[in-house]
């Protein structure tokens, strides 16, 4: 059984491993935007910044043996109609298709409901098209296409 809870500073080292895996994946496809081997100190500082950010909620998925097997970062954006943006969703590949990702998304929805948000928005990189069926299975639908080019 997976437990979803808010992250604490003590979780930082546990989250660095899955974050590093996903950082390398992103860097392989977009080296212009991502560093393949970020420093542990840099990743730890990024997580500490998220924990300090009042608009952000960092959640972890913990296995029965207490191991962090995934995390997500969401942020409330105050506008006319508040929106909850899920900026990161990472699950250890060993725990893929086990319900961890869906449990994290449901916990994100709960954060949004408590904050009075009316919409959940998530971005999916084009190079992670294989993740789209997961997002659609948990109820998200394509909304917008962002395009870019080097300058």
C-alpha positions as CSV (number, residue, x, y, z in Angstrom):
1,X,0.0,0.0,0.0
2,X,1.3,3.4,-1.0
3,X,1.0,6.3,1.4
4,X,0.9,9.9,0.0
5,X,2.0,12.7,2.3
6,X,3.4,16.1,2.2
7,X,7.2,16.1,1.9
8,X,9.5,17.3,4.7
9,X,13.1,18.4,4.6
10,X,14.1,14.9,5.7
11,X,12.7,13.5,2.4
12,X,15.1,15.5,0.2
13,X,17.8,12.8,-0.2
14,X,15.2,10.2,-1.0
15,X,13.7,12.4,-3.8
16,X,17.0,13.2,-5.4
17,X,17.3,9.7,-6.9
18,X,14.0,9.7,-8.9
19,X,14.5,13.4,-9.8
20,X,18.0,12.7,-11.1
21,X,16.6,9.9,-13.3
22,X,14.0,12.2,-14.8
23,X,16.5,15.0,-15.1
24,X,18.7,12.7,-17.3
25,X,15.7,11.8,-19.4
26,X,14.8,15.4,-20.0
27,X,18.5,16.4,-20.7
28,X,18.8,13.6,-23.3
29,X,15.9,15.1,-25.3
30,X,16.4,18.8,-24.4
31,X,20.0,19.5,-23.5
32,X,19.4,23.1,-24.2
33,X,17.1,23.3,-21.2
34,X,18.3,20.6,-18.8
35,X,21.6,19.5,-17.3
36,X,22.1,15.7,-17.4
37,X,24.0,15.4,-14.2
38,X,22.9,18.1,-11.8
39,X,24.7,18.3,-8.5
40,X,23.1,16.7,-5.5
41,X,23.5,20.1,-3.8
42,X,21.7,21.8,-6.6
43,X,18.8,19.3,-6.6
44,X,18.6,19.5,-2.8
45,X,18.4,23.3,-2.9
46,X,15.6,23.1,-5.6
47,X,13.6,20.8,-3.3
48,X,14.2,23.1,-0.3
49,X,13.0,26.0,-2.4
50,X,9.8,24.1,-3.2
51,X,9.2,23.4,0.5
52,X,9.6,27.1,1.3
53,X,7.2,28.2,-1.5
54,X,3.8,29.0,0.1
55,X,2.0,28.5,-3.2
56,X,3.6,25.1,-3.8
57,X,2.9,21.6,-2.3
58,X,5.4,18.9,-2.6
59,X,4.0,15.4,-2.1
60,X,5.7,12.1,-1.8
61,X,4.6,8.5,-2.3
62,X,6.0,6.2,0.3
63,X,6.0,2.4,0.1
64,X,5.1,0.1,3.0
65,X,8.8,-0.1,3.9
66,X,9.1,3.7,4.0
67,X,10.9,4.2,0.7
68,X,10.0,7.2,-1.4
69,X,8.9,5.8,-4.7
70,X,7.5,9.0,-6.3
71,X,6.8,12.7,-5.8
72,X,4.8,15.5,-7.3
73,X,5.0,19.2,-7.1
74,X,1.9,21.3,-7.6
75,X,1.4,25.1,-7.3
76,X,-1.8,27.2,-6.8
77,X,-2.0,30.0,-9.3
78,X,-4.4,32.7,-8.1
79,X,-6.3,34.3,-10.9
80,X,-10.0,35.0,-11.5
81,X,-10.5,31.2,-11.2
82,X,-7.7,29.6,-9.3
83,X,-5.8,26.9,-11.1
84,X,-3.7,24.2,-9.7
85,X,-0.7,23.4,-11.9
86,X,1.0,20.0,-11.5
87,X,4.6,20.9,-12.5
88,X,6.3,17.6,-11.7
89,X,5.2,14.0,-11.4
90,X,7.9,11.3,-11.0
91,X,7.5,7.7,-10.1
92,X,10.4,5.3,-9.8
93,X,10.3,3.0,-12.9
94,X,10.3,0.0,-10.7
95,X,6.9,1.2,-9.4
96,X,5.4,2.1,-12.7
97,X,1.9,0.8,-13.3
98,X,1.4,0.1,-9.6
99,X,-1.1,2.9,-8.9
100,X,1.5,5.2,-7.4
101,X,1.1,7.9,-10.2
102,X,-2.7,7.8,-10.0
103,X,-2.5,8.1,-6.2
104,X,-0.2,11.1,-6.5
105,X,-2.6,12.8,-9.0
106,X,-5.6,12.2,-6.7
107,X,-3.6,13.8,-3.8
108,X,-2.9,16.7,-6.1
109,X,-6.6,17.1,-6.8
110,X,-7.3,17.1,-3.0
111,X,-4.8,20.0,-2.6
112,X,-6.6,21.9,-5.4
113,X,-10.0,21.3,-3.9
114,X,-8.9,22.5,-0.4
115,X,-7.4,25.6,-2.0
116,X,-10.6,26.4,-3.9
117,X,-9.1,25.7,-7.3
118,X,-11.4,25.0,-10.2
119,X,-9.0,23.4,-12.7
120,X,-6.0,21.1,-12.6
121,X,-3.5,21.7,-15.4
122,X,-0.4,19.5,-16.2
123,X,2.2,19.9,-18.8
124,X,3.6,16.9,-20.7
125,X,6.8,17.3,-22.7
126,X,6.5,16.2,-26.3
127,X,9.4,13.7,-25.9
128,X,7.4,12.0,-23.1
129,X,4.5,11.2,-25.4
130,X,4.4,7.7,-23.9
131,X,3.1,9.3,-20.7
132,X,0.0,10.8,-22.3
133,X,-2.1,7.6,-22.0
134,X,-1.5,7.7,-18.2
135,X,-2.6,11.4,-17.9
136,X,-5.7,10.6,-20.0
137,X,-6.4,7.5,-17.9
138,X,-6.5,9.7,-14.8
139,X,-8.9,12.2,-16.4
140,X,-6.7,14.9,-17.9
141,X,-7.3,16.0,-21.5
142,X,-5.2,17.9,-24.0
143,X,-5.8,21.6,-23.6
144,X,-3.0,23.6,-25.4
145,X,0.1,23.0,-27.4
146,X,3.2,25.1,-26.6
147,X,5.8,25.5,-29.3
148,X,9.3,26.8,-29.1
149,X,12.5,27.4,-31.1
150,X,16.0,28.4,-30.4
151,X,16.9,32.1,-30.8
